[in-house]
Structures are given as structure tokens and as C-alpha cells.
Amino acid sequence: MADLELQQILGDGDVLGRCLEDPHRHELDAVRNRVRALILGKVDTDPDRAAFIEENVPADLYVKPSYDLQSFFHRTSLSFLRLLRAQCDSAQWESFLRQPDQVSQISKAWFFGRPDFGPKKDEFDAYKRRETVPVIAPSGLERKKAELEEILQGKMLGQVVKALVSQLTVAPPKGGDGWFGDYNRKSGGISLSTHGRNSEMVFPTLLHELGHALDKWLIREEGGMELFEYYILLTQLESTIESPYADSIALKDGRNSGLFIKESFAEDFRLFLIKPSGLSISKKMFFEKVWEMIFPEIPLEDLRVEIRLLLGDFHGKSIGDLLKKTRCRNPVKMARAALRKEQVDEAERLEEEKKRKKLEEEEA
């Protein structure tokens, strides 16, 4: 069948429908994957994706797929599609494909939830070979610098920080009591800002920021991005959000927002280190697999005991204190970022609507 004839079929849903129902059209089997791949994402050059579509998309959806469905199969990775399909039985999968809102939500979660790239793999390898991680602090914060160095020196936690972070910077926020953390994906460093009576919260904030460093490490490893895609899927399929901080972001920006997924990952990693029973079984197993990839030489239970002892020795605090809300970055910056996101979302919505109308006009 010539490409011109394919295009003619694609332009007439009724003709395509009759072709799919015609058992005597012998050449249909030879071109079916190409036809369906053209319809659902123009991926005729990817035989694996075409085969997935052939096997897993109901025939009537080939004829007149929604814009959301086309976009979903066009831009979502095949590994993520396979993960999602494996989580559903046949009835659940078909129900999902027929609900544009759900398709759009999962598609956006995958698109926005993937981590941004940070340090390169050889940089992470160099981190791990060092004796310790540098701690930097301006004049007046020498005591807090020394305290942090003592917490990390010769400890298992120090090995974790050394492998994931280029350097630690300790500095007070611009004003008021509080604790803030920021992971810089360009430099690979963590900034910890503390002031006043809440200075002990440097400790739990460090564990949270290590989660942000971990996702950058993970996607540099072979198979790491596919593994993180599984975490994205868990955030969309599981109803419980363990962290109050992550839950507040979900309420404001949505569970499919990139901010929610990345902050949820950091919070869940912190919980994994201090109270794994607070995670779902699936998330606990996920982080155990990641831990075996990066720190097979560090016994998790021993590290957890060390964290509890360090927290008590330095601050007289318990694990319960570690489970307080953690603020990541300056709230003013976060508010500005949220405003920019709203503007981007609105522009994206208008663009999606424009594409949808164009598609409807072409079909008419």
C-alpha cells in the first residue's frame, strides 16, 4: 500500500473503519502497524512502539483518537507506557484510554515530573572518591560549620553526602527564624540556611535536599530514568501522600506537577532514611532498589541508628522532630516560581486548545 493511500485512509475515518473490519483485505496485516503508528503519534519508524500500540489500543480508538491520546502516545516514553500497562488489567487499561482527563494527567506527570539533569556521571564518581565533602560558611557561622563537619566526619551519613553533593554551604536566611534548603543542580551543591531557635532543623533539611541530589544521580545511571519513571507512576496511582509539605504542593499545583513529584521524591527519601514504615510498600521497595544501586556497602539499618543517635547527641531531638514540615528554598522565590508556572500553564492551555480546535477542523 502506498504512502499516498495511507494518507487518504487517515483522512477518512469511515474508510479506515471498513478496512479494519474487512477480513479479505490481505495487505492490511502488512501495513497495520504503520497505519496505527501514524495515527497515534507518527512513530512508524519505531517498530517497538508500533507493536505496543497494535497490541494494547482498542481498534475503535485507531479510527478517531482524541488529541490527548495522540499526544500521550507520541511524547511519552515506551518504557513508561509499558510500566503503566503492567499496573492495569485489561478493563482498567481500556477505561483509562477512554478518559481524556486521566490520559492528560498521566501524560503531564511523565513530561513535567522527570528530573532535570545535574552533574555528569564522572562528576558523581569523583565525589565518591574524595575523603570528605567541603563545608563552606561565611564569617560568624563557624560554629554551625564545625557542627556540620563533626556530624559528617567519619560517619556513614558523611559517605552518603560525599557521594551525592559537590559541597555544603551554611548561611542564615535574610531574616527571621526558619530553616531552608536549596539543591543547585548546576553546581551540585546544597545550601542550608538556618537562623535563631530553629537551627537544629539543618539536619532534617539536609536529608530532604539529599533527595534532590539523588534524583540527579539516578538519571545518570544506566536504567535510572526508567526507574524514576516508576516513581512518577507511583505518585499518580497511590492515593496517600506521606509528607504534609508535598501534600500542600499537590493541593496547589496538582499531583501531576513537576514540583510536586520532585518534592515528593525528596520527602519520601528523607522518610526512607528515618522512618521507612511511613512509606507505602511499593515506595519502600523502590528506594531499597535505588539504595542497592548506589550504596550497597552501607547497611541501611546501621545508618538509621546512626541518624537517630546523631540527632539526639547534637540537638536532643527525636525522630518525630524530623518529620516536621521542611521548606525547600526561600518562600518568596517559591511564590514567584508558582506565579511563573501559572503563566506557563495558561499559555500551554491556550496552545493545547488551539491544537485541539485545529484537529477538529481537519476532521470535520
FIMI-44144 format. One record per residue (C-alpha): residue in three letters; x, y, z; chain; residue number from 1. Coordinates in pm, 1 decimal. Layout:
REM FIMI-44144
ATOM  mardo      east     north        up  drense  lummar
ATOM    ALA         X         Y         Z       A     NUM
...
REM end
This chain:
REM FIMI-44144
ATOM  mardo      east     north        up  drense  lummar
ATOM    MET       0.0       0.0       0.0       A       1
ATOM    ALA     149.5     337.3     -99.7       A       2
ATOM    ASP     200.4     618.1     149.5       A       3
ATOM    LEU     -46.2     828.3     -50.5       A       4
ATOM    GLU    -316.3     568.3       3.1       A       5
ATOM    LEU    -229.4     558.5     372.4       A       6
ATOM    GLN    -278.5     932.5     393.8       A       7
ATOM    GLN    -613.1     903.1     216.9       A       8
ATOM    ILE    -722.8     640.0     465.9       A       9
ATOM    LEU    -605.9     852.6     756.0       A      10
ATOM    GLY    -815.4    1138.3     626.0       A      11
ATOM    ASP   -1133.3     931.5     622.4       A      12
ATOM    GLY   -1223.1     757.7     946.9       A      13
ATOM    ASP   -1510.4     564.7     784.7       A      14
ATOM    VAL   -1281.5     421.4     520.3       A      15
ATOM    LEU   -1029.1     317.8     784.5       A      16
ATOM    GLY   -1303.6     161.6     992.1       A      17
ATOM    ARG   -1417.5     -51.1     697.3       A      18
ATOM    CYS   -1055.9    -153.2     630.3       A      19
ATOM    LEU   -1010.7    -269.6     987.4       A      20
ATOM    GLU   -1328.8    -477.3     965.8       A      21
ATOM    ASP   -1256.8    -626.5     620.8       A      22
ATOM    PRO   -1111.4    -979.1     665.2       A      23
ATOM    HIS   -1035.2   -1006.5     292.5       A      24
ATOM    ARG    -800.6    -712.9     274.3       A      25
ATOM    HIS    -484.6    -923.6     279.6       A      26
ATOM    GLU    -238.5    -637.6     262.3       A      27
ATOM    LEU    -389.5    -485.0     577.7       A      28
ATOM    ASP    -180.0    -708.0     803.8       A      29
ATOM    ALA     137.5    -590.9     636.2       A      30
ATOM    VAL      68.4    -221.6     694.2       A      31
ATOM    ARG    -146.5    -225.7    1007.0       A      32
ATOM    ASN     135.4    -123.0    1240.9       A      33
ATOM    ARG     234.2     162.8    1014.1       A      34
ATOM    VAL    -123.4     288.0     982.8       A      35
ATOM    ARG    -185.7     282.1    1355.4       A      36
ATOM    ALA     152.5     426.5    1439.0       A      37
ATOM    LEU      86.7     715.8    1202.2       A      38
ATOM    ILE    -244.2     782.0    1372.5       A      39
ATOM    LEU    -118.9     752.7    1728.4       A      40
ATOM    GLY     188.7     968.4    1730.2       A      41
ATOM    LYS     356.0     933.4    1390.0       A      42
ATOM    VAL     600.6     675.0    1519.7       A      43
ATOM    ASP     612.8     446.8    1217.8       A      44
ATOM    THR     994.2     444.8    1242.3       A      45
ATOM    ASP     973.6     282.7    1589.0       A      46
ATOM    PRO     861.5     -78.9    1542.3       A      47
ATOM    ASP     856.0    -149.6    1918.0       A      48
ATOM    ARG     621.4     140.3    1988.3       A      49
ATOM    ALA     405.3      49.3    1689.2       A      50
ATOM    ALA     384.6    -308.3    1815.3       A      51
ATOM    PHE     284.1    -184.1    2161.8       A      52
ATOM    ILE       6.2      27.2    2011.6       A      53
ATOM    GLU    -104.9    -263.6    1795.0       A      54
ATOM    GLU    -134.0    -492.7    2092.8       A      55
ATOM    ASN    -272.9    -259.0    2357.3       A      56
ATOM    VAL    -500.5       3.1    2198.2       A      57
ATOM    PRO    -864.1     -89.8    2119.2       A      58
ATOM    ALA    -936.1     -91.8    1745.2       A      59
ATOM    ASP   -1206.1     177.2    1753.1       A      60
ATOM    LEU    -962.0     426.3    1906.8       A      61
ATOM    TYR    -740.1     397.7    1599.2       A      62
ATOM    VAL   -1014.4     541.1    1383.0       A      63
ATOM    LYS   -1067.8     867.2    1566.6       A      64
ATOM    PRO    -829.1     908.1    1859.0       A      65
ATOM    SER    -861.3    1211.7    2084.0       A      66
ATOM    TYR    -591.9    1477.7    2077.5       A      67
ATOM    ASP    -490.6    1379.2    2431.7       A      68
ATOM    LEU    -447.1    1018.2    2325.3       A      69
ATOM    GLN    -237.0    1115.6    2024.5       A      70
ATOM    SER     -18.2    1336.5    2242.2       A      71
ATOM    PHE      10.8    1064.1    2505.8       A      72
ATOM    PHE     140.9     800.7    2265.9       A      73
ATOM    HIS     356.6    1048.1    2076.7       A      74
ATOM    ARG     564.0    1201.5    2357.1       A      75
ATOM    THR     553.2     950.8    2644.1       A      76
ATOM    SER     844.8     708.8    2659.4       A      77
ATOM    LEU     779.7     348.4    2566.3       A      78
ATOM    SER     925.0     234.2    2899.0       A      79
ATOM    PHE     666.8     444.6    3084.2       A      80
ATOM    LEU     384.7     314.0    2864.0       A      81
ATOM    ARG     486.7     -41.9    2945.4       A      82
ATOM    LEU     506.8      35.7    3317.9       A      83
ATOM    LEU     160.5     186.9    3314.0       A      84
ATOM    ARG      14.0    -102.4    3115.4       A      85
ATOM    ALA     165.0    -352.7    3360.8       A      86
ATOM    GLN     -17.0    -182.4    3650.0       A      87
ATOM    CYS    -361.0    -230.6    3490.8       A      88
ATOM    ASP    -574.7    -524.6    3395.1       A      89
ATOM    SER    -743.1    -511.3    3053.0       A      90
ATOM    ALA   -1060.5    -342.8    3177.1       A      91
ATOM    GLN    -870.0     -76.9    3374.7       A      92
ATOM    TRP    -639.6      -6.0    3080.1       A      93
ATOM    GLU    -924.6      40.5    2833.2       A      94
ATOM    SER   -1116.2     255.1    3079.7       A      95
ATOM    PHE    -807.7     473.1    3122.3       A      96
ATOM    LEU    -761.3     521.2    2746.5       A      97
ATOM    ARG   -1123.0     631.4    2709.7       A      98
ATOM    GLN   -1096.3     907.0    2970.7       A      99
ATOM    PRO    -913.7    1208.8    2822.3       A     100
ATOM    ASP    -869.4    1376.9    3162.3       A     101
ATOM    GLN    -682.8    1078.2    3305.3       A     102
ATOM    VAL    -473.3    1038.6    2991.2       A     103
ATOM    SER    -379.7    1406.2    3005.5       A     104
ATOM    GLN    -294.6    1391.1    3377.0       A     105
ATOM    ILE     -62.9    1089.4    3342.4       A     106
ATOM    SER      97.1    1235.1    3029.4       A     107
ATOM    LYS     174.6    1565.1    3202.3       A     108
ATOM    ALA     305.2    1387.2    3512.5       A     109
ATOM    TRP     555.8    1198.2    3297.2       A     110
ATOM    PHE     651.5    1508.5    3096.9       A     111
ATOM    PHE     695.7    1750.5    3387.9       A     112
ATOM    GLY     799.1    1500.4    3656.6       A     113
ATOM    ARG    1124.9    1379.6    3502.6       A     114
ATOM    PRO    1427.7    1525.9    3681.6       A     115
ATOM    ASP    1638.6    1796.0    3522.2       A     116
ATOM    PHE    1993.7    1688.3    3453.5       A     117
ATOM    GLY    2255.9    1794.1    3705.5       A     118
ATOM    PRO    2618.7    1686.5    3747.1       A     119
ATOM    LYS    2756.4    1433.0    3499.4       A     120
ATOM    LYS    2828.1    1074.2    3591.4       A     121
ATOM    ASP    3203.9    1125.6    3604.6       A     122
ATOM    GLU    3148.1    1415.4    3847.0       A     123
ATOM    PHE    2943.5    1193.2    4077.7       A     124
ATOM    ASP    3216.0     928.1    4053.8       A     125
ATOM    ALA    3473.2    1190.2    4156.5       A     126
ATOM    TYR    3259.3    1296.0    4454.0       A     127
ATOM    LYS    3262.5     943.5    4591.3       A     128
ATOM    ARG    3642.6     912.8    4568.3       A     129
ATOM    ARG    3701.3    1217.3    4794.1       A     130
ATOM    GLU    3783.3    1187.5    5162.1       A     131
ATOM    THR    3503.4    1422.5    5263.7       A     132
ATOM    VAL    3264.2    1685.9    5131.0       A     133
ATOM    PRO    3372.3    2052.3    5167.1       A     134
ATOM    VAL    3165.0    2263.2    5407.9       A     135
ATOM    ILE    3164.0    2637.8    5343.4       A     136
ATOM    ALA    3031.1    2908.9    5574.9       A     137
ATOM    PRO    3078.6    3287.9    5595.8       A     138
ATOM    SER    3222.3    3465.9    5895.7       A     139
ATOM    GLY    3001.9    3436.8    6200.9       A     140
ATOM    LEU    2878.3    3086.8    6123.1       A     141
ATOM    GLU    3195.7    2895.8    6211.3       A     142
ATOM    ARG    3021.5    2709.4    6495.8       A     143
ATOM    LYS    2748.8    2577.0    6268.2       A     144
ATOM    LYS    3009.2    2482.8    6008.5       A     145
ATOM    ALA    3211.0    2291.8    6268.2       A     146
ATOM    GLU    2898.0    2119.3    6393.7       A     147
ATOM    LEU    2805.3    2005.2    6045.3       A     148
ATOM    GLU    3159.6    1882.6    5976.9       A     149
ATOM    GLU    3153.4    1684.6    6301.5       A     150
ATOM    ILE    2818.3    1529.6    6207.4       A     151
ATOM    LEU    2961.7    1409.3    5875.1       A     152
ATOM    GLN    3325.4    1326.3    5959.2       A     153
ATOM    GLY    3384.1     950.7    5970.1       A     154
ATOM    LYS    3011.0     874.6    5965.4       A     155
ATOM    MET    2801.1     667.6    5726.0       A     156
ATOM    LEU    2586.2     975.3    5667.8       A     157
ATOM    GLY    2903.8    1156.0    5563.6       A     158
ATOM    GLN    2964.4     888.2    5299.9       A     159
ATOM    VAL    2615.2     944.6    5160.3       A     160
ATOM    VAL    2658.7    1323.1    5146.0       A     161
ATOM    LYS    3007.1    1290.8    4994.3       A     162
ATOM    ALA    2878.3    1070.4    4710.5       A     163
ATOM    LEU    2585.8    1293.7    4614.7       A     164
ATOM    VAL    2693.3    1653.5    4677.6       A     165
ATOM    SER    2978.5    1871.7    4549.6       A     166
ATOM    GLN    2982.3    2093.8    4860.0       A     167
ATOM    LEU    2771.5    2214.7    5150.8       A     168
ATOM    THR    2717.6    2585.0    5216.6       A     169
ATOM    VAL    2581.9    2705.1    5551.5       A     170
ATOM    ALA    2428.6    3053.2    5565.3       A     171
ATOM    PRO    2145.3    3229.3    5750.1       A     172
ATOM    PRO    1828.2    3332.5    5566.0       A     173
ATOM    LYS    1775.5    3701.9    5504.4       A     174
ATOM    GLY    1560.4    3744.3    5810.8       A     175
ATOM    GLY    1354.0    3576.2    6080.7       A     176
ATOM    ASP    1363.4    3228.1    6229.9       A     177
ATOM    GLY    1349.9    2939.2    5990.8       A     178
ATOM    TRP    1525.4    2665.9    5803.4       A     179
ATOM    PHE    1560.0    2649.4    5428.6       A     180
ATOM    GLY    1747.0    2426.5    5189.0       A     181
ATOM    ASP    1834.4    2450.1    4823.3       A     182
ATOM    TYR    1995.9    2199.8    4588.8       A     183
ATOM    ASN    2174.7    2366.5    4297.2       A     184
ATOM    ARG    2164.8    2128.3    4002.4       A     185
ATOM    LYS    2431.8    2324.5    3813.4       A     186
ATOM    SER    2694.5    2321.9    4087.0       A     187
ATOM    GLY    2574.3    2002.1    4253.7       A     188
ATOM    GLY    2591.3    2175.4    4591.0       A     189
ATOM    ILE    2347.2    2208.9    4878.9       A     190
ATOM    SER    2286.2    2535.6    5062.0       A     191
ATOM    LEU    2148.2    2510.7    5416.6       A     192
ATOM    SER    2017.2    2830.6    5572.6       A     193
ATOM    THR    1937.7    2842.3    5944.5       A     194
ATOM    HIS    1871.8    3112.8    6198.3       A     195
ATOM    GLY    1751.7    3154.2    6554.5       A     196
ATOM    ARG    1586.5    2884.3    6759.4       A     197
ATOM    ASN    1523.7    2657.5    6459.5       A     198
ATOM    SER    1892.1    2599.0    6377.2       A     199
ATOM    GLU    1863.8    2228.4    6462.0       A     200
ATOM    MET    1643.2    2183.5    6156.0       A     201
ATOM    VAL    1955.5    2193.7    5938.7       A     202
ATOM    PHE    1970.2    1819.3    5996.9       A     203
ATOM    PRO    1632.1    1708.3    5854.2       A     204
ATOM    THR    1656.5    1969.8    5579.3       A     205
ATOM    LEU    1988.5    1815.6    5470.3       A     206
ATOM    LEU    1820.0    1475.7    5433.3       A     207
ATOM    HIS    1547.2    1634.2    5218.3       A     208
ATOM    GLU    1798.0    1808.1    4990.5       A     209
ATOM    LEU    1989.8    1483.0    4952.9       A     210
ATOM    GLY    1673.7    1350.9    4788.1       A     211
ATOM    HIS    1706.4    1617.9    4519.2       A     212
ATOM    ALA    2070.9    1522.5    4468.3       A     213
ATOM    LEU    1973.7    1156.1    4449.9       A     214
ATOM    ASP    1734.0    1200.5    4157.9       A     215
ATOM    LYS    2015.4    1374.1    3964.3       A     216
ATOM    TRP    2245.8    1081.3    4037.5       A     217
ATOM    LEU    1979.7     829.1    3944.6       A     218
ATOM    ILE    1913.7     956.4    3592.9       A     219
ATOM    ARG    2287.4     943.9    3514.6       A     220
ATOM    GLU    2292.5     569.1    3578.9       A     221
ATOM    GLU    2200.4     311.4    3315.9       A     222
ATOM    GLY    1831.1     234.3    3355.9       A     223
ATOM    GLY    1796.3     511.3    3612.7       A     224
ATOM    MET    1549.5     724.0    3417.3       A     225
ATOM    GLU    1323.2     422.9    3366.9       A     226
ATOM    LEU    1343.3     356.3    3740.2       A     227
ATOM    PHE    1245.6     714.8    3819.0       A     228
ATOM    GLU     954.1     682.3    3576.3       A     229
ATOM    TYR     824.3     407.2    3802.4       A     230
ATOM    TYR     833.7     651.2    4094.1       A     231
ATOM    ILE     637.5     904.7    3885.8       A     232
ATOM    LEU     377.2     637.2    3825.0       A     233
ATOM    LEU     353.7     559.8    4196.7       A     234
ATOM    THR     281.5     925.6    4275.9       A     235
ATOM    GLN     -13.7     915.2    4036.9       A     236
ATOM    LEU    -158.3     576.7    4132.5       A     237
ATOM    GLU    -123.3     583.7    4511.2       A     238
ATOM    SER    -385.5     781.7    4698.4       A     239
ATOM    THR    -179.3     857.9    5010.3       A     240
ATOM    ILE      76.1    1138.6    5027.4       A     241
ATOM    GLU     303.4    1076.3    5325.4       A     242
ATOM    SER     450.4    1427.4    5352.5       A     243
ATOM    PRO     237.7    1727.7    5463.7       A     244
ATOM    TYR     476.2    1951.0    5268.3       A     245
ATOM    ALA     431.7    1751.8    4946.5       A     246
ATOM    ASP      57.9    1732.2    5009.0       A     247
ATOM    SER      34.8    2113.5    5025.4       A     248
ATOM    ILE     205.4    2134.6    4684.7       A     249
ATOM    ALA     -32.8    1874.4    4540.1       A     250
ATOM    LEU    -331.3    2080.6    4656.9       A     251
ATOM    LYS    -191.6    2397.0    4499.8       A     252
ATOM    ASP     -22.2    2276.1    4180.2       A     253
ATOM    GLY    -172.8    1931.2    4124.4       A     254
ATOM    ARG     -33.6    1580.3    4165.0       A     255
ATOM    ASN      89.7    1581.5    3805.6       A     256
ATOM    SER     302.9    1892.6    3850.8       A     257
ATOM    GLY     677.9    1864.0    3826.2       A     258
ATOM    LEU     721.1    2049.6    4155.9       A     259
ATOM    PHE     503.2    1800.5    4343.4       A     260
ATOM    ILE     676.4    1492.2    4201.4       A     261
ATOM    LYS    1026.7    1622.7    4270.7       A     262
ATOM    GLU     948.7    1748.5    4621.8       A     263
ATOM    SER     760.1    1427.4    4697.0       A     264
ATOM    PHE    1066.4    1227.1    4592.2       A     265
ATOM    ALA    1288.6    1428.2    4827.3       A     266
ATOM    GLU    1044.8    1396.2    5116.3       A     267
ATOM    ASP     997.2    1022.8    5058.6       A     268
ATOM    PHE    1373.7     968.8    5052.5       A     269
ATOM    ARG    1403.5    1151.9    5383.6       A     270
ATOM    LEU    1128.8     932.5    5526.8       A     271
ATOM    PHE    1300.6     623.0    5384.9       A     272
ATOM    LEU    1613.5     710.0    5584.3       A     273
ATOM    ILE    1444.1     782.3    5915.9       A     274
ATOM    LYS    1108.8     600.2    5923.9       A     275
ATOM    PRO    1057.5     361.1    5630.2       A     276
ATOM    SER     739.4     222.4    5786.4       A     277
ATOM    GLY     577.3     554.0    5693.7       A     278
ATOM    LEU     610.9     474.7    5322.6       A     279
ATOM    SER     389.7     251.1    5113.8       A     280
ATOM    ILE     530.8     -94.7    5040.7       A     281
ATOM    SER     583.4      -1.8    4674.8       A     282
ATOM    LYS     779.2     314.1    4757.2       A     283
ATOM    LYS     983.0     137.4    5021.7       A     284
ATOM    MET    1079.0    -133.4    4771.2       A     285
ATOM    PHE    1159.4     134.4    4513.0       A     286
ATOM    PHE    1404.2     315.6    4741.1       A     287
ATOM    GLU    1558.2     -12.2    4855.5       A     288
ATOM    LYS    1637.3     -90.6    4493.0       A     289
ATOM    VAL    1787.3     255.0    4440.2       A     290
ATOM    TRP    1992.4     219.9    4759.9       A     291
ATOM    GLU    2138.5    -110.5    4639.7       A     292
ATOM    MET    2244.6      62.6    4319.8       A     293
ATOM    ILE    2435.1     345.3    4486.5       A     294
ATOM    PHE    2527.2     235.9    4841.7       A     295
ATOM    PRO    2545.4    -145.0    4858.3       A     296
ATOM    GLU    2830.1    -112.2    5111.5       A     297
ATOM    ILE    2627.4      93.0    5365.1       A     298
ATOM    PRO    2385.2    -110.2    5584.0       A     299
ATOM    LEU    2059.4      80.7    5596.7       A     300
ATOM    GLU    1961.8     -17.0    5948.3       A     301
ATOM    ASP    2302.2      86.6    6082.5       A     302
ATOM    LEU    2267.6     422.9    5906.1       A     303
ATOM    ARG    1922.7     476.2    6055.8       A     304
ATOM    VAL    2054.5     404.8    6404.7       A     305
ATOM    GLU    2339.4     649.5    6342.0       A     306
ATOM    ILE    2096.6     922.4    6233.4       A     307
ATOM    ARG    1887.6     876.8    6548.6       A     308
ATOM    LEU    2197.2     893.0    6770.8       A     309
ATOM    LEU    2335.9    1199.4    6592.2       A     310
ATOM    LEU    2006.2    1381.5    6621.4       A     311
ATOM    GLY    1990.7    1311.6    6994.0       A     312
ATOM    ASP    2356.9    1388.5    7061.5       A     313
ATOM    PHE    2366.9    1721.7    6878.9       A     314
ATOM    HIS    2017.0    1857.4    6927.6       A     315
ATOM    GLY    1839.6    1644.2    7185.2       A     316
ATOM    LYS    1570.4    1569.3    6928.5       A     317
ATOM    SER    1382.1    1253.9    6830.3       A     318
ATOM    ILE    1271.4    1104.5    6500.2       A     319
ATOM    GLY     933.8    1269.7    6549.5       A     320
ATOM    ASP    1101.7    1609.6    6522.9       A     321
ATOM    LEU    1248.9    1507.8    6188.4       A     322
ATOM    LEU     902.0    1455.3    6048.4       A     323
ATOM    LYS     806.8    1821.6    6069.9       A     324
ATOM    LYS     742.5    2015.3    5752.8       A     325
ATOM    THR    1050.1    2105.8    5556.9       A     326
ATOM    ARG    1063.4    2418.2    5347.1       A     327
ATOM    CYS    1270.9    2385.8    5035.5       A     328
ATOM    ARG    1416.6    2717.9    4923.1       A     329
ATOM    ASN    1308.2    3068.0    5010.7       A     330
ATOM    PRO     925.6    3104.5    5020.1       A     331
ATOM    VAL     942.2    3432.1    4824.1       A     332
ATOM    LYS    1127.4    3255.4    4543.4       A     333
ATOM    MET     875.6    2971.9    4555.3       A     334
ATOM    ALA     587.2    3218.7    4528.4       A     335
ATOM    ARG     746.8    3382.3    4226.1       A     336
ATOM    ALA     810.3    3041.3    4071.8       A     337
ATOM    ALA     446.8    2947.6    4131.6       A     338
ATOM    LEU     334.1    3264.8    3953.6       A     339
ATOM    ARG     558.3    3187.0    3656.1       A     340
ATOM    LYS     418.6    2834.2    3649.0       A     341
ATOM    GLU      62.8    2966.3    3637.4       A     342
ATOM    GLN     158.0    3185.8    3342.0       A     343
ATOM    VAL     324.6    2893.2    3164.5       A     344
ATOM    ASP      27.4    2667.2    3236.7       A     345
ATOM    GLU    -212.7    2921.8    3092.1       A     346
ATOM    ALA      -1.4    2960.2    2777.6       A     347
ATOM    GLU      16.6    2582.2    2747.8       A     348
ATOM    ARG    -359.5    2550.8    2794.0       A     349
ATOM    LEU    -423.2    2803.4    2516.3       A     350
ATOM    GLU    -180.0    2623.7    2287.0       A     351
ATOM    GLU    -343.5    2287.1    2360.7       A     352
ATOM    GLU    -686.0    2437.5    2289.3       A     353
ATOM    LYS    -558.3    2582.5    1962.3       A     354
ATOM    LYS    -422.2    2243.6    1853.4       A     355
ATOM    ARG    -741.4    2070.7    1957.0       A     356
ATOM    LYS    -957.4    2308.8    1752.4       A     357
ATOM    LYS    -729.4    2268.4    1452.0       A     358
ATOM    LEU    -756.8    1890.6    1477.6       A     359
ATOM    GLU   -1136.2    1910.4    1499.8       A     360
ATOM    GLU   -1148.5    2135.7    1194.1       A     361
ATOM    GLU    -930.3    1895.1     997.0       A     362
ATOM    GLU   -1150.1    1601.7    1096.2       A     363
ATOM    ALA   -1465.8    1795.3    1000.8       A     364
REM end
